[in-house]
Amino acid sequence: MDRFSFLNAAHTQFFADLYDQYTQNPDSVEPSWRAFFQGFDFGLESASDVDPESQLADFSSGDQNNSLISEKLQKEFNVLKLIDGYRTRGHLFTKTNPVRERRTYAPDLSIENFGLSSADLDIVFDAAKVIGKQPSTLRQILNHLQSMYCQHIGIEYMHMENPIFVNWVQERINANDNQPNFSADQKKHILGKLNEAVSFENFLHTKYVGQKRFSLEGGESLIPALDAVIESAAEKGVEHFVMGMAHRGRLNTLANIFGKPTQDIFSEFDGKDYDKEYFDGDVKYHLGLTSERKTSSGKKININLAPNPSHLETVGAVIEGITRAKQDKYFPEDFSKVLPIAVHGDAAVAGQGIVYEIIQMSQLDGYKTGGTIHIVINNQVGFTTNYLDARSSTYCTDIAKVTLSPVLHVNADNSEAVVHAMLFALDFRMAFGRDVFIDLLGYRKYGHNEGDEPRFTQPVLYKIIAKHRNPRDIYAEKLISDGIVDAAYITKIENEYKAKLDENLQASRKKDLTIIKPFMQEEWKGFVQVSDDEMLKKVDTKYDQKKLDAILETISTLPSDKKFINKITKIVSDRKTMYDNDTIDWGTAETLAYGTLLTEGYDVRLSGQDVERGTFSHRHAVVKVEDSEEEVVLLNTLKGKKGKFNVFNSFLSEYGVLGFDYGYALANPNALTIWEAQFGDFSNGAQIMIDQYISCGEDKWNNQNGIVMLLPHGYEGQGAEHSSARMERYLQLCARHNMYVADCTTPANFFHLLRRQMKTKFRKPLVVFSPKSLLRHPLCVSTREELYNGQFQETIDDFSVDKKKVKTLVFCTGKFYYDILAERENLGRNDVALVRIEQLFPLPVEQLKAIIASYPNADDYVWAQEEPKNMGAYSFMLMNFDLVPWRLASLKAYAAPAAGSHTRDRRRHADAIRMVFDKNLFR
């Protein structure tokens, strides 16, 4: 090992320049270098005739035999390297594993590896100043380093590139040796929360033998840590607390942190039915809760635990969206007042890709939340998989290095250390608005669940765990030995808590039903839950003509004092021309819809890949000044605007961003929250969010959500990946009253669809198969009158034909209507009528009945689609549309949505159109 490699790597002039800067103003150089030069000066005291700058140059050039360099100075350097070694690698040599020895890492931190020996232990070194001490012996320096870096808390922070962050951490741990120092009352409070955590699990284990609960046993110190961070955060001005966690420890957290009545938890264990019929509920360890907590100092804090499915880490994106919505709504100037905490499992945080997506969001303008505290409940095993098979990285928390976040590894058996680490994390987040990670290294007392046998796969580990005492008993013994409590006190608090649980269990068993409270119900005051019948009722979405004219004027006029490229100037000014000529295109109608909602006090948030311009260059919600790239958002210049308009190009993620936007819509029902896919089929990258949250969140958790998904869809010869938004998958998910699915064919209908989403007194997810070629189709235009006085049309009848002459009645949706229309005109077939189903779910059956009845002579009924037979809406219509016997006009079934060959694709498309007009074709 080259003892001075960290010096040899730099140019000699660097040292001279830096030393010169130090001599002129010591405070102007980084603290570690300042301490280094102080030690350098100290070493030169015995050689005062030596020029310091030339001495530095000689030293850094590698001439270690230079007689002018004293051995003492060389050892000062070695001590500095030793200190740096502890800072960068001390976390590898900690006492953080409560149930087994740590892996061995080489080289270790022996002083011999730094050019020092036992003979140096009692020599005083000036290098101690680097760690905030007066000149000290090497022995004292080592004791200090061991205490700071190698006890029950290991800290990784030297990877942070910002010296301000690094210095903050060093000053913090130098001041207290990175050791907790709580008062007797604080220690008793920690013991009390630990007792609650341990006693709760013991009670459930005896009363509900073998039932799944995913206990916290082995990580109970999480409870006093969460308690401490809420108390401390409230004192620092935090008013809202948003937390997401998986199933392990969730019931304990709900009972002992969020104050969920244990009567309700016991009812869930007893398997009672729910008090409401319109939702089906979820297992007890997936449910969320919102409550208001009063801290010990009397401050009130709104605390939220988001519901989540078994799909690990998905809730992380959701809580970030919830947090941002609360920040935008209540504290737009101070994001620190809403604190997100994400609780992970060790296997999931290392294995689930969405964690990387969430971390990458953390500093982006559209998604940042002022820093998240990440806590990993590290069981050292994932279901049955050993940690060595669960990751390639050293730690499960190495994802933190993506954003240069500090990581604290803590022994979960040392409850004071856990609380100390949590308060450190809180202070770092509040100081810098950045993420911080805590790796809570514990164990899992039972298998993956209480009915699982862990000794099948980890027999040695579970022999150790079986003999290991719980954190409460370990801490109680410490407090008894310190004279803070006695054994009688321990027995007393245990019996009192157990008595409360017994009382609540008996009260619970007198109730017949389980009550599930909606999550964040305060945000949803004034909103009601409705059936599909209510969803089909007409909603007034008209808008005042003069006000709409004024909005159009704003969105069609660029600032005259700024220069834009010619194309954007024309696109924006053409909005006015189209409006005046009653040929309003899709992009203009969409922008007008946003404008109307903003004037009515609704917020609009639009997020996704390339949404500012639009993938197909139709939106231009943000335009750039040609010379400076200054952003101009015309909707934000609206006069009388009451709502906020935000549009964000997302990073290249579907899963994480859709989860974020779902959370945003969950926390702010008065914001039109839209996620747009670059192409519709890209949404399958977010399939878990669609399957586990969007389609069934209300049914499982009693939560409404108004998220809008815009999914570009249409067969235009672009191949398998850019044609279909996989309509069939969304329609398969539709049931009862869970969401809207629409495929509009006119700009006006899209205008009213967006407005309807906000004008109802309920919220449902809205999936829109949005157009591509129709954005500029000459027939796909609307009039001003249709915007002023129209409404959303679930179906659009064919008023261009004589209904009495119609023999073939065709039902279709989306762009395919215009393709069939063109062929009808080409064939001159006035006996064929085209009915557009604009809303596929809930299917407007009564409207369709009336339309069918208005064609007295029709005897040939057709469902026409451009998608293959095994895709599109065919299977959905087959199951739900039985008003008349009908035939199918479509491509035959294929594995891929569309052909790669443009020629083959167009031939197949033409065949599907021909089938509409010839019932005997391809039979």
N, C-alpha and C positions, 0 to 999 in steps of 0.2 A: 504493500500500500504506500503510495506517495503521500507523505504526511502534509505536503504543502500544495497539493494539486489544485485546491480551490484558489490559490494565489497565482500559480503558474499559468492558469487558463487566461488571465487578463494581460493586456499590454502594459509594459512598465510605465509608460506615460500616464496610464490611467491612475496608478497609485500616486504618482507625483502630483497630478492635478487634484485628485481627491484630497490628498494630504494638505495641499496648499489651501483648498477650500476650507478644510477643517481648522487650520491654524488661524484663518481670518474670521471664521464664524462657526464654532463647533456645532451649534444647533442647526446649521444648514445641511448637515449630512445625516444619512439614515442612522438611527440609534445604534445598530449593531456595528457599523463602521466607526461611529464616534467612540464606542467603547474599545474597539480594536486599536484605534490611534492613541487612546489614553494608555492602553497597555503598551503600545509601541514606545511612547514617550517615557513611560516608566522604565522600560528595559534599556533605554539609552542614557538613563541618568548616570550610569557609571562610565559612559563614553561620550562625554559632553562635547568633545571636539569633532564628533562625526556629523556630517551634514545629513539630516534626516531623509531628504528626498533622494540623494544618491544611495543611502543605505537601503531604502525601499526598492530602488531599481536593482541594486545588487542582489537583494534577497529574492525578489520575484523572478530574476533571471535564472535562478536555480543554483547560484553559487553559495551552497549551504556551508562551505568550508571557510568562507570569508571570516577571517579572525576577528573582524570588528563586530560580528553578530554574537552577542553573548548567548550562552546556553539558556539563560533565564528567558531571553526574548523568544527563543525557539519554543520553549515550553509554554510561554504565554500563547503563542500561536496554536500549539497543540491543545491547550485547554479550550481555546475558542472552537477548534474543530470538534472537541468532545461535546461541548455545549450544542453545537450545530447537529451533531450526531443524535443527541437525545431529542432535539426538536423535530428532526425529520424521521427518526426511526424508533423513538422511545415507545410509541404505541404498539410495536411488535413484541415488547417485552413486559407487558403489564400483567396484573393479577385480575384480569377481567372475566375469566371463565369460572363459574361457580362449581362446576361438576367434573371437569377434567383438565388435564394439563394442556397448555397451549402448544401449538406446533413450534418447532425449533427453527430459528432464522439465523443465518450467518452472513457476514460477521456480526458478532454481538457487540455490546457496548462496553466491553472490558477496556480498562484504561490503556492496556498494552497495545490495543489496536489503534491508539492515538498517540503513540510515542511517549507514553508516560508509564510510570511504574509505582510500586508501593512506596518506594523511597521518596516520592514526590507528595505523598498524601498530606503531610503537615507543612508543606511550603505554601506561603501566601501568594495568591495570584490576583493581579489586578483585573484579569478577565472576568472576575465575578460581577463586575459592573454591568456586563452584558445582560445578566439575569436579575438586575435590580438590586444587587447586594453591594456592600462595601467590600474592599479587598478581603478575600477569605482564603482559608486553606483549601486545598484540593478535596480533602475529606468533607469539608462543609459544603463545597460546591456539589460534590457527588450526592450527598444526602438531599440537598435541595432539588437536584435534577431528578433523583429517584422519586421523591415525593410528588413533584409536578407531573412527571411523564410516565411513571412505571408502577403506579399503585392500582387502585380500583377504577381509575378513569384514565383512559388513553386518548390522546387528542391528535388528530391530523389537521394541520393548518398551514404547513409550510408550502403546500402546493398553490395557495392563494397568491396570485400575482400582484395584487394591490398591497403595497407596503402599509397602507393605513389599516387594512384589515389585520395584517400580520402583527403590527405593533399593538393593536387593540387587544388581541388575544394574549400576546406576551405580557403586556402590562397587567392584564387581568389575572393571569395565573401566577405571575411573579409576586403579586401582592398577597396571595393567600395560599401559595404552594399548590394551587388547584385542589384544595381540600375543603370540605364543608365545615362550617362553623356556626351551628345553630344554637339558639338559646334552649333552656330546659323546656319552656312552654312549647316552642316549635318542635322539639323532639317528641314531646308527648302528643302533639297534634299529628305528626307523621305516624307515630305508633297507632293512634286512633284510626287513621285511614287504612293503615295496613291491616288492622284487626277487622275492619269492615270487609276488606277485600278477601281475607283468608276465611273469615267466618261465613261469608256469603257462599263461597264455593263449598265449604264443608256442609252447610245446611242443604244445599241443592243435592249434593252427592248422597246424602242420607235419605232425603225425602223423595227424590226422583231417581232411584237407582237405575243406572244403565241408559237413562235418557241423554240424548245429545245436548250438550250445552257449550261445548268448546271452551272449557274452563281456562281461567287465567293462571292457574296454579303453576308456579315456577317463574311467573312474571308479575306477581302481585304488587310490586313496587311501582308499577305504572299508575296505580290509583293515587297514592300520595303525590306522585310527580304531576299528574294532571290537575289535582287539587291545588297544588302550589302554583302552577303556571296560571291558572285562572285567577287566583287571588292576587298574584303579583301583576298580571297583565291589567287587571282592573285598576290597580293603583297607578299604572303607567298610562292610563287613558284609553285602553281598549274597551269597547262597548259591545262588540259582537264577536262571538267565538264560533267558528265553523269547523266541524271535525268529521273526518271520514275514517272508517276502520273496517277491517274484515270481521269475520265471526268470532275469532278467538278473543275472549275477554270482553266481548260486547255487552253481555248481560250484566256483568259486574260493573262496567262503566256506566251503563244506563241507570243502574240502581244507586251507585255510590258517588257518581259525579253529576249525572243529569237529573237525579231525583225522581226517576220513574217509580211510581208506586209499586212496591213488590207484590201487592195484591194482584195487579194486572199481569205481572210476570208469572205468578203462580197460576193464574187463570190460563195463560198461554201454555204452561207446562201440562195443565190438566186437559188440554185439547178442546176447550169449549168453543162453541160456535160464536160468530161475531154478531154484534148488535145491529148490523146493517146488511141488507141483502145485495146492494149494488156493487160490492167488491168482495173478492175472495181471500184477501189477506196473504200473508207469507209466514214462513217459519220465524220463531221468536227472535233468533239471533241475526235476522236481517232487518229488523224494524228500526226506524229512526225516531227521533224525538226532538222537540223544541221546548225549552223551558226558560224561565227567568230565574237567575240565581242571585241571591244577595250575599255579598262577600262579608268577611268578618269585620270589615271597616264600614259596612253599610252601603257600599256601592252596588248598583245593579248591573248585571251583565246578561245579555241575551246569548244563550248557548244552544247550539244546534248540532245534533248528530244525524248525518244524512243516512237514509235507508240505502241498502245496496244488495245486490245479488251475490251468489257464490262466486261469480267471476272476479277473481282477485284483482285488485288495483284499479278497477274501473271507476270506483267512487272517487279516486284521487282527482280525476279530471272534473267530475261533477262538483266537488266542493270548491275547486278553484273558480268555477263559473258562478257558484252561489256567492262566494266571497266577493268577486268582482262586481256582481250585480248590487250587493249591499254597499260596496264602496262607491260605486257610481251614483247610487240613489241617495245615500245618506252622508257620505264623507268624501266627495270628489276631490277635495283639497288635502286630505290626510288619510291615505290608505292604511296607516298603521292602526287605525281604530277598529279594524276588522281583522281578526287573527285566524288564519287557517292552520289546522293541525292534521297531518295525514299519518295514520298509524298503519304500518306495513308488517307483513311477515317476512322472515329472512329469505325464504325460498322465492316468494312472489316478487319482492323488490329487486332481486337479482335476475329473475327469469321472465317477467312480463314486460314486453316491449313498450306498453303504454307508459310505463314509468319514465322511460327516456323521453317520450313525447311531452309528458307533463313538465319534466325538468327543463326541456328546451323552451317551453312557453314562458318560463318564470321571469324573464327579463324583456319580453316583447311587449310593445306598447298596448296591443289589443288584449293581452292576456295576463299581464303581470298583476300581482296582488300584494306587493309589498313584503314578500318573504313568507315562506311556509316553514313551520317546524315539522320535520319528518322524524317519526319515532318508529324504530324497527323492534318489534317483539321477536327477539332472536331465539328460537327454540333449538337451533343447531340441527334441525332436521325438517324436511318438508314432506308431510304425510309419512312415507316410509323411506324417502331418499336422504342419504347422508349428505352433509354439507359439501363434502369433497366432490360429490357428483352433481351438485346443484349449481356450481358456478366455476368459472376459470379464474376469476379475480381473487385477490387475497381476502377481501371483505365483501359481504353482501351489499355494503353501502358505497362501493367504489363508484357508483353512478354519480355520487355527489361531486366528483372531480370534474364532471362536464361543465358545471357552473362555478367551479372553484369555491365550493361551499365547505365550511369546516365540519368535521365529524368528531363526535365524542363517543368512544366505546366505553360502556359502563357495566360493571358487575351488578346484575340485578339483585343479588343478595344484599348488597350494601345500599340500603334505602336512602340514607343521607346523601350518598354519592349520586344516586339517581336524581334526587330532588335538586341537588347542587348543579348537576349537568343540565337539567331542564331550565333552571333559572339563568344559567349561562346562555343557553340557546335563545331564550326569550330576549335577554339583553342584547345579544348580537343582532337578532332580527329587528328589534326596535331601533337600534343604532344605525343599521345599514340597509334595512328593507330588502334583505336577501335570505335565501334558504339556508337552513342549518339542519344537520342530521344527528340523531342520537341512536346509537346501536345498543339496545338494551339486552345484554347477553345473559340469558337465563336458560330455561329448559322447559319442557312440556311434561307434566307429571304423568299424564296418561298417553294413550295413542292419539291419532289424529282427532278422534272423538272418544267419548267415554266408553264406547262399546268396542273399541279397537284394541288389538293386542300388539303393543309395540315391541315385545321381546322376540317376535318372529324375526324382526329385521335389525334391532339394536339391543341384543341381550346384555352385552357388557355395560353399555350406557345406562340401561334401565335397572340394572342391579345397583348402580351408584345412586341413581335418582330415588329408588325405593328407600334408601337409608338416609336421604338428605333432608334436613329440616327446612321448614318453610321460612320465608323472609321475616315474618312476624316474630316467630320464636327466636330467630337469630338476633333480631333487633331488640326484642324484649330482654334477652339475656344481657346484651350490651348495656341497656339502660339500667337494669338492676345492678350490674357491677359498677356502673358509674354513680349509683345512689340517686338516680332521678325518679325511679318508680320502684315498687316492690312487687312481689309475686301476687299479693292480694289485689293490687290495682289491675294487673293483667286479667285475673279471673273475673273481676268486676266488669270491666268493659266488654269482655267476651260474652258473659252471661246477659248483660243488658242488651247487646245487639241481637243475640240469639232470641231473646224474649220478644223483641219487636218483630222479628221474622215469624216466630210462632203465632203471634197475635194476628199478623197480616195473612198468614196461611189459612187460619181458621175463618177469618172474615172473607177471604177470597172464595172459600168453598161454599159460602152461602149465596153466591152470585151464580146466575145461570149462563151469562154471556160474557164474552171478552170485548172490551172497548178499545178501539184503536184510534188514537188522536191523530188528525192530519198533521203532517210535518209543516212547520212555518205557517201555522194557521193565521197569525197576525197579518202576514203579507197578503192573505187571500180573503180578507174581510170584504163582503159585498158580492163575492162570487158564489155560484151554486153549482152543484153537480147535476147533470142531466142525462136523460136517456137518448137513444137514437131518434126517437120521435121529435124531441125538442131540437135536436141537431138539424132536422130537416125543415124546421120552420123558417120562413122568410125573415130576413133581417134588413132593416132600413140602412142602406149604405149610400144614399144620395148625398150630394155635396153642393153647396151654394155655387151658382154659376160665376158670379163676380169674384168670389174668393178663388175659385179654380183658375180663372183667367189670370189673376194676380200671381198665383203660384207658377203658372206657365211662363209668365213674363220673367220671373226670377230665374227659372231653370233654363231659359233660352237666351240669356244675356250674360256674356262674359265681361269681366272688368275691362273697361276701355283703356286703363292705364297700364295694362300688362299685355305682353305679346305671347301668342299661342301659335302652335303650328297650324297651317292652313286647314288640314283635315279636321282637327278638333273644332276649329272655328265654324266650319261648315256643319259638322254634326250637331253642334249646340244650336246654331241658328236655324237649322232645319226643323227643330222641334216646333218652333213658332209657325213655320210654313205648313207643316203637317196638321197642326192644331187648327189653324185658320181654314184649311182646306178639308177638314173632316176626314183626314187620312192618318189618324194617330197610330203610330206603330207601338210595338211592344215595350221598348225601352222607355218611351215617353210616358206611356200609361203607368208603367211601374214607378217611375220617378214621381209622377203626379200623385200616385197612391201614398207614397211615403210623405210627400209634402202635406197632403190633407190630414194625415194622422198626426204629424208634428204640430200643425196648427190647432188640433183638438186636444193637445196635451199628452199624447202618447210618445214614448221614446221609440226609436228605431235603431236596432243593432243588426248589421249585416256583416257576416264573417264567412271566410272560406278562401280557397285558393283563387287568386286573381279577381276577386269580386269587385275591387274598386273600378277597374275598367270593364270587367266582365270577360269571361273566357272568349266569347264571340264578339267582343268589342261593341256591345250594344248599350252598356249602362253608363259608363263615364261619370260615375258618382264623384270621382276625384279627377280633376284635370290638372295638368302640370304646365307651369309657365315655361316657355321655350328655353330661355337663357339661364334660368336659375333653378328650375325644377321645383319651385315653390308650389305647394299644393293649394288648389282652390276647390272648395266644396260648396257648390251653389246652394244646396239645400240648407246649409247653415247660415245663409244670408237672407232667409225668408223673413219678411216682416210679420210680426205677430206670432212667431214660432214659440210654442210653449214647451214642446218636448225636445229631447236631445237626439241628434242624428250622429251615429258612429258607424263607420264602415272600415273594416280591417282586412287587408290581404293577410291570410294566415300563412304560417309556414307549411311545409308539405306533409300535412298530417290530416287524416280523416277521423280516425278513432278518437284521438285526444281532443281535437278541436270540436267535434260534434258533442262529445261528453261535456266539454266546457260550456258550450252554448246551451245544452240541455239544462245544466245547472243554473245558467244565467236566467233562462226562461222560468225555471222553478222558483227563483227568488224574486222575480219582478214580472208579475202577470200583466202589468201595464206597459211593457216594452214589447214591441213586435220584434222578436228575436229570430233571425233567419240564418240558417247555414246552407250555403250553396256548394254543391259538388262541382268540380271542374268538368267532369262528365258524369252522367248519372250512375254508371256502373262502378265508379270509384267509391261510391258509398258502401260497397261491400267490405271495404277496409274498416268500416265502423260497425260491422254487423252486430257485434255484442251490444253496443249502445242501442241499436234499433230493437233487437230481440228482447233484451233484459230490462230496458228502461222505457223507451219511447212507446212501444206498442202495449205495454202492460203495467206501467208504473202506477196508473190510477187504480187498476184492478188489484194490484198486490199491496200497495202502500197508501191508498186513498189520497194520492197526490195528483192534482191537475197539472197540466203543462201545455203551454201554447207554442212550443218550438215549431218553426216552419222549415221544411227541407225542400229546397229547389234542386231537382234532379234532371238535368238536360237529357232528353230522350227523343229518339227519332231515327228512322232508318233512311240514311242518305248516302250509303255506299262507303262509309268510313271504317268498315271492318268490325270484327267481333267485339272489340273493347270500347268502341265509341258510338255504339248504336243504341243499346238497350240499357235502361236504368233498372232492369229486372223488376218490372211492374208486378209480375206474378208473386214475387216474394212478399211484397208489401200487402197485396190483397189477401194472401194466405194468412197474414197476421191479423186481419180485420175481424172484429167480432163485437157484438153488442154496441157499445158506445165509445170505443177506445180511441178513434182518430178519424180524421177526414183524409180522403184520397181524391185528388182532382187531376184532370188532364184537360186544360183549357184550350180553346181554339181561337179566342179573340182577345185583343188587348183589354177591352172593356171588361170582359168577364174576369180577367186576372186582376184588374184594378179593384173590382168589387169583392173578389175573393180575399185579397189582402186586407181590405177594409173590414170585411165581415169578421176576420180573425180577431180584431180588436173590439168590435162593436157589440159582441155578445157579452152576457154576464157569466159566461163559463169559458173554459179554455180546453182545447183539444189539440194534440199534435196535428199538423197539416203537412201532408206529403203531396208535393206538386211535381208532376212530370212536365218539366218546362221545355220550351221549344229551342231549336237551333236554327233550322232553315226558315221557320216561320217568323223569326225576328225581322226578316226583310222580305217576306212574301208579299207581293202586291195586293193580294186579297185579304191578308191578315191585318186588317186595319179597323179602327173604330171611329165613331163620330163623337163630337163634344156632347151631344144630347145623351148618348149612351153612357157617358161618364156622369153628367149632371144628375140625370133622373133615372138611371138604370138601377139594376140590382143583380146580385149573382144569380145566374141561371144554371140550375143543376142539369137541365137538359135544354137543348136548342132544337126545336122542330124545324122542318123544312117548309118554308112558306113560299118557295119559288116554284112549286108544282101545283097542279090541280089535283087535290087529294083524291077525288073520285076516280081519276085515271090511273092512280098508282096501284100496281100489282105487286111490286117488290119493295118491301120496307127494310132498309138497311140501318143497323145500329153500329156505331163506331165511336172512336174517341181519338182526340189529338190530331196530329199532323195528317194521319191517313185519310181524314175527311177530305182534305184539299186534293189529295192524289186521286181519290175516287170521284170527286167532283169534276176534276179535269177530264177524266175518262168518260163520265156521263155526258159532258158537253161534247166531247169528241164523237161519241156514238149517237148523240141526239136522243137519248133515252129519257123521255118525259114520263115513263111509267115507273121510274125508280125514285124513291124518296130517301133522303139521307138524314138520319136523326143522330145528333151528337149527344153522347152522355158525357157531360162535363165533370160530374162528380160521380165517381165509381163507388165510394163508400162515405156515408151510408147511401146505399143505392136508392134513388128516388122512385120507388115502385109505383106510388100513386100517380105521379106525373107520367110515367111510362104507360100506365094503363090508359090514361086519358089520351095520350098521343096515339096509341094503337087503335083506340076506339074511333079516332077521327079519320081513319083510312078504311072506309067501309068495304072496299073491293080488294084489299091486299090479301094475297094468299101465299106469298113467298116471303119468309122472314129470315134475315141474314144477320149474323154477328160477323163483322169484318175487322181484321186486325193485320198489321204489317209484321208482327212478331210470329215466330214459328208456333205451331200448334201447342207445344208443350210449354210455351212461355206466354207473356202478355196476359190479357184479362180472360182468356177463354175458359180456363178451369173455374175461375171465380164466377163468370156468367153462367156456366153450366150448373153450378151449385145454387145460384141465387136468382137467376132470371128464367122463370118457368111460366111466364104469362102466355106465351104462344110457342108452338113448335118452331124451332129455327134451325138453320144450317150454318155451317162454318165456312168462311172464306179466309184462308190464311195459307202460309207456308206449311209444309208438313213438318213433323218434329225433327229437330236438329240438336246436336250436342252444343255447338257454339251458337250464340245469338245471331250471327250474320257471317256471310262468306267474306273471305279476304279479297277475292277477285272482284273488282268493280263490275265487270261484265256479268259474272255469275250472279252477283247480288242484285243487280238491276233486272236481270231476267226473272229471277225468283219473285222479286217485288211486283213485276208486271203480271206474273201468273196469278198472284194473290188478288190483284185488282180484277183480272179477267174472270176469276171465280165469282166475284160479286154479281156480274152481269150474265153469267151462264151457269145455271144450277147443275148442268150435267158435265161440266168440265172436270177432268181428273177424277172422275168417279170410278 
